[in-house]
Amino acid sequence: GAVVSQHPSWVICKSGTSVKIECRSLDFQATTMFWYRQFPKQSLMLMATSNEGSKATYEQGVEKDKFLINHASLTLSTLTVTSAHPEDSSFYICSARGEGGLAGGPSDTQYFGPGTRLTVL
Amino acid sequence: GQNIDQPTEMTATEGAIVQINCTYQTSGFNGLFWYQQHAGEAPTFLSYNVLDGLEEKGRFSSFLSRSKGYSYLLLKELQMKDSASYLCAVLDSNYQLIWGAGTKLIIKP
């Protein structure tokens, strides 16, 4: 149980284009999903928290107009990197949390997708 | 402010035991998580402690002392595949997960 998928696993794009990353909870309903970014040899950095059906809450310093998050259903959240630039190249990881232990583990456990490696040329 | 401290890097020998410490200062406490992250991969859940004491799960054990703001992850019978970063994270009073920077564990033959 508690499987989270992410698609695509890697993407290379040209500067100025937009990239959409999907995050799905496959066997549980995720009331809350999180988006992280991780640069090489650095720790996880939380970008935003999204609850199904409501606007995402962005961390300080994260541009909401650049990183669009949509949590349209209890099993799907998307992150769109708009007008991507080389400095946006990073490892983007989503996680999902099922309330009340819905994911099978302790309540409030975050289960991570495999990540998406974005390279902007 | 909220703070989680863990060593940056540790080295241990295959077959041995290693203890990775984590101290925290957070606004409230609703549990402590340990995650394992191999290079280039996403973190995977290892353990959760909310009450004081030791939780054992196979070769891995996690300990918590809430009064001391302290936890450790104990890895026994180390294997080469245990080489990874180990992340300590605390759930604060707002149920926000506060992450440590991670401890890179290097296993030598």
Interface residues (C-beta under 8 A of the other chain):
Chain A: A2 F34 S43 L44 L46 F91 I93 G105 P106 D108 T109 Q110 Y111 F112 G113 P114 G115
Chain B: N30 G31 F33 Y35 G40 E41 A42 P43 T44 F45 Y48 V50 L87 L91 Y95 L97 W99 G100 A101 G102
